Amino acid sequence: MNFRDVELLSAYLDGQLSPSDSLQLESRLGSEPQLQAAMDELRTARGLLRQLPQRRVPRNFTVTPKMTGLKAPIPRVYPSLRLATVLAALLFMITFAVNGFAPLAASRLAAAPAPAYGIGGGGGCSNCGPSESVPAATQAPVQPFSALAPTEAMPATQDNSRNLGTPTPEPAPKAAAPSLANNQQVPISKGTPIPFIWQMSIGLLALICGGAAWFLRQRNEREFRKRWNKK
Amino acid sequence: MDEIALIHSAQHGDLDAFNSLVLTYQGSLFNTALRILNDEELAADVTQDAFLSAFRSLNTFRGGSFKAWLMRTVTNACYDELRRKKRRPTTPLEPEAGDGDEMDTPRWMADPALTPEGQAEADELEHAIQHCLDNLPLEFRTVVVMADIQGLDYSEVAVATHTPLGTIKSRLARARLRLRECLQGFRELLPTAFRLLEEPTR
């Protein structure tokens, strides 16, 4: 008897031999007592193992969300709400930026063209010296964007330049006065490109979306925790 | 709910469905780990780890015997544990008798349904079998525990151990032979039925 026979006997005990191999082995078992003895020994060993008692489990091995790192399911609308919140918040900040930078941009635009009106096209005016057109230019930064329209700015500077040549200084204040009055008439608050009501609406939208997303998430997590704490 | 539906639900993150499967198979997995490791505490830890690992890798299950797939996770966990033990050997925490020797029949393994004498005999036989199992090479022990103690068929054992069917047959035959030789040393402990069975062969 060799190890191949032991393999055959072991498989035969488990019913893993083909019908033809089984028949062949059975005929050999009848004629070979040594083979029969080996099979009995294998059957004994197998029987002893099979009768080993199954131990009762010391505890249940169920898995908890904490073990797996499982989190409460995210509400379906949560991603949309979160996106809406982010976009609204971004838009809200942009409106503030636009409204805040608009007067600054206007003042820069105003600072550049103002001297050109008064001097008559002289960028390279080396011998201009201190003249009365300079105050006109330095006044420009405080003017709002709407006051920079050439139709309104031109008369004032032209009047000033004309007044420079006149020997009597009396008409100058008279001519300057209407231009200043014109400038003061332009309302500064009307210059904000995005109305306040729009800003507030966008801010409110961001708050509502963010609040709804937070509330839904919290509610889901509460329910999830409650469900697992019960078990 | 049938097993396939439970597996499908569990694969979609349903922990309740997975826990139903845990309750079905925890006995088999724990007993397999216990027979391979011969340590109840370790076997419990390994079984828990195996279920956790099974839940995390549930999407890799592609059908077939779910029990065999679970057995594979617990076998791998046992191998990891034995490797870890080999690297960092620890002192056993089994109860000791007054003279410092380990008790042969720890009280925690007692079955209340048996008489004290019967219990003692059963414990001794079980210890003899466990002793013989422990002396088998790990791959033989795994195969014999799955096939003979847990009753898995050859193909399931092949899946669980990731080994060809022919190798399973060969390992099982060798394991049974070695166990038979080992158990001859405990003849007086064998139940009468087994003694009668072996009488004519001698």
Chai-1 contact restraints between the chains, C-beta under 6 A:
chainA,res_idxA,chainB,res_idxB,connection_type,confidence,min_distance_angstrom,max_distance_angstrom,comment,restraint_id
A,V6,B,A173,contact,1.0,0.0,6.0,A-B,restraint_1
A,V6,B,L177,contact,1.0,0.0,6.0,A-B,restraint_2
A,E7,B,K169,contact,1.0,0.0,6.0,A-B,restraint_3
A,E7,B,S170,contact,1.0,0.0,6.0,A-B,restraint_4
A,E7,B,A173,contact,1.0,0.0,6.0,A-B,restraint_5
A,S10,B,L172,contact,1.0,0.0,6.0,A-B,restraint_6
A,S10,B,A173,contact,1.0,0.0,6.0,A-B,restraint_7
A,S10,B,R176,contact,1.0,0.0,6.0,A-B,restraint_8
A,A11,B,K169,contact,1.0,0.0,6.0,A-B,restraint_9
A,Q16,B,Y154,contact,1.0,0.0,6.0,A-B,restraint_10
A,A37,B,T201,contact,1.0,0.0,6.0,A-B,restraint_11
A,D40,B,L197,contact,1.0,0.0,6.0,A-B,restraint_12
A,D40,B,T201,contact,1.0,0.0,6.0,A-B,restraint_13
A,E41,B,R180,contact,1.0,0.0,6.0,A-B,restraint_14
A,L42,B,R176,contact,1.0,0.0,6.0,A-B,restraint_15
A,T44,B,F194,contact,1.0,0.0,6.0,A-B,restraint_16
A,T44,B,L197,contact,1.0,0.0,6.0,A-B,restraint_17
A,T44,B,E198,contact,1.0,0.0,6.0,A-B,restraint_18
A,A45,B,R176,contact,1.0,0.0,6.0,A-B,restraint_19
A,A45,B,L179,contact,1.0,0.0,6.0,A-B,restraint_20
A,A45,B,R180,contact,1.0,0.0,6.0,A-B,restraint_21
A,R46,B,D148,contact,1.0,0.0,6.0,A-B,restraint_22
A,L48,B,I129,contact,1.0,0.0,6.0,A-B,restraint_23
A,L49,B,D148,contact,1.0,0.0,6.0,A-B,restraint_24
A,L49,B,I149,contact,1.0,0.0,6.0,A-B,restraint_25
A,R50,B,D148,contact,1.0,0.0,6.0,A-B,restraint_26
A,L52,B,I149,contact,1.0,0.0,6.0,A-B,restraint_27
A,Q54,B,N31,contact,1.0,0.0,6.0,A-B,restraint_28
A,R55,B,N31,contact,1.0,0.0,6.0,A-B,restraint_29
A,R55,B,L34,contact,1.0,0.0,6.0,A-B,restraint_30
A,V57,B,Q26,contact,1.0,0.0,6.0,A-B,restraint_31
A,V57,B,G27,contact,1.0,0.0,6.0,A-B,restraint_32
A,V57,B,F30,contact,1.0,0.0,6.0,A-B,restraint_33
A,P58,B,A44,contact,1.0,0.0,6.0,A-B,restraint_34
A,F61,B,V22,contact,1.0,0.0,6.0,A-B,restraint_35
A,F61,B,Q26,contact,1.0,0.0,6.0,A-B,restraint_36
A,F61,B,T47,contact,1.0,0.0,6.0,A-B,restraint_37
A,F61,B,Q48,contact,1.0,0.0,6.0,A-B,restraint_38
A,F61,B,F51,contact,1.0,0.0,6.0,A-B,restraint_39
A,T62,B,N19,contact,1.0,0.0,6.0,A-B,restraint_40
A,T62,B,V22,contact,1.0,0.0,6.0,A-B,restraint_41
A,V63,B,F51,contact,1.0,0.0,6.0,A-B,restraint_42
A,V63,B,L52,contact,1.0,0.0,6.0,A-B,restraint_43
A,V63,B,F55,contact,1.0,0.0,6.0,A-B,restraint_44
A,M67,B,L52,contact,1.0,0.0,6.0,A-B,restraint_45
A,T68,B,F55,contact,1.0,0.0,6.0,A-B,restraint_46
